[in-house]
Amino acid sequence: MIPRSRRDEVGGERNGRLLVRTTAAPTDGKANKRVVELVAEHLGVRVSAIEIASGHRSRDKTLVIRR
């Protein structure tokens, strides 16, 4: 995750991980929430199907996605 980017987007890869950019600031969970929304939209699943398993306070996150 790259917070405070110029645009919201899912794309690219870095070190074998999906790269997500968000304009949201990493305060009060805003960036985490936006990352989940962007990944859900990208994969075509509901937001409620995605959970941050680890990395809540890190740029590197592990997501659990249920279909």
N, C-alpha and C positions, 0 to 999 in steps of 0.2 A: 504494500500500500504506500502511496505517496500522497500525503495530505497537503492541502493548500496548493494544489496544482492549478493550472489555468483552465482546465476542463475536466469534466467527469467522463471517464472512459475505462473500459476493460479491454486490454489488448497487449500483445507482446508477452514476453517471457524473460525472466531474469533468473539465472541459476536454477532452472527447472521449475520455477514457480510462476504462476499467473501474475501479471503486473496490473494493478488497479490504481488508477489515479482519481482523486476526488478533490473538489474545491472546498470541501468541508474542513473545518479546523479540528485538530485532535483534542477537543475539550468537551467534557460532558458526554462522551460517547457519540458525538455527532459524526465523526469520520467513520467509526465502526458501523454505525447505522447505515450510512450512505454506501459503504463498501458492500454490505449485505444486500442492499437494494440493487446496486449495480450488477452484482454477480447473479442475483435472482433474475433480473431482466435479461442478462446475457445468456443464461442457461434456459430461460423459459420456464422457471419454476416459481412457486409462491415464496414470498419473503419468509413466511413462517416455516418453510422447509429448510432454511439455512440457519446454522448456529455457529458461532465462533467458539471452537473447542479450546484453542489456546492462542495467546498473543494479544490479549485485550489491550495491553499497554505497549505493544511493540508494532513496528512496521511489518514484521513477518507474522502472518496469522495462519492458523490451521482451521479450515472450515469443514463442518460436517453438513452434507447435503442429502436430504431425504426426498425421495420422489413419491 
